[in-house]
Amino acid sequence: LDYPFPKGFWWGSASSATQMEGAASLGEKGPNIWDYWYETEPNRFFQGVGPEHTSQFYDQYKSDIQLMKETGHNSFRFSISWSRLIPNGDGAVNAEAVQFYNNVIDELIKNDIEPFINLFHFDMPLSMQEIGGWESRAVVEAYVRYAQKCFELFGDRIKYWFTHNEPVVPVEGQYLYGFHYPALCDFKKAVQAAFHEVLASAKAIESYKKMNLSGKIGIIINLTPSYPRSQHPMDVEAANRADLLFNRSFLDPSVKGTFPEELIELIDQEGFTPIIAGGDLETIKENTVSLLGINYYQPRRVKAKEHVPNPSAPFLPERYFDYYEMHGRKMNPYRGWEIYEKGIYDLLMNIKNNYDNIDCFIAENGMGVENEGRFIGEDGIIEDDYRIDFYKEHLKWVHKAMEEGVNVKGYHVWTFMDNWSWLNAYKNRYGLVSVKLEDDYKRTIKKSGKWFKNLSSNNGF
Ligand code: BGP
């Protein structure tokens, strides 16, 4: 093996409830913002395919878990749907949901696949959004009760918990750029929502610790390393600001228990200081994560602003920097995101050097492809060599970071099987396993799924 990985390394994938369960209105399940948004605007992003029709894991979890085995999973991350478990967001628990998640957990364990549970993956219960979503303090408290319920119900078997997936994304989507309901554009609300997510995470960690269970609890953050166009101090400063706003806003409080001073100054100076209750900052300080999941897709290429921003335009992070298209950058030809493999190494080294070398793992990394059916070979399987190359090239850099001392515990791809995307339903496919919607959601392992099995069995490549 050119790239061996240590014994016990986690190989697997990540997923989320809304994107793969289907059964969105089954039984007592309450609506979340996606059910509602789809119902009211089915063609805004979703091309007429809604959460009801996501990959049917709810019905097929048993055979899907067999496919996880066949594709070499020794671990699997899924999220609990808050509105399935607690239909009103706060209060009574749905017994059918408890049964479902118990079944999934037990089936995974029976098949030697370690279940990793994430508590929040973009799917705010509608009743909670109606009282303000992450902007509202009451929702923080309801989330903590929901988290506690999950620890009580499943904490005997779950060793790895996560409070959020990509907490910056609901802030961007709901409060800045309009791609999650209610699609507002309000920087002040965005700051309050971000603060509440950080607080909710710390409070969930606090209640987990009080229960004296033996697992670890962490958070999953998407990191987009910011690269300046040049070493000119203004470009460097622009990249620093993008890093503060998009990465360090969650990374620092989650791992170090404090917000960066420079970020606080920036927010205060613009008049966006959030409401912070007495004791909140202490709660955040005392309840940092013991494991960090990192999602990596692409870097951020940043330059200093070239034009004075129009003061009457809505205030967005881009007030502080511009993006630029780096000459010669490598693009994913089948979707449009930049591919920069070394970014994964740079961000891991940053964790080692500036975040106490906390235990971490790659919690999502993957390549979306449009019209993937065009790559079906004669044997009827998708020959996704581009995806195998993508994984290999990233894993080489992960390996190098580990050789240099970063505590990386595993590598999870996005995702196990093709699933529904928040922005474009089934347009971009990511799975190790394909899902054919028009053929009763038929699953077929792709070439990358077979490759992943070898990767995991050999513990390297
Ligand atoms: C991450 C999310 C996932 C997933 C992925 C791919 O940010 O955690 O939920 O959707 O991105 O993105 P997309 O589906 O938009 O192509």
Residues whose N, C-alpha, C, O or C-beta is under 5 A from the ligand:
A	BS01	BGP	E166 G368 S421 W422 L423 N428
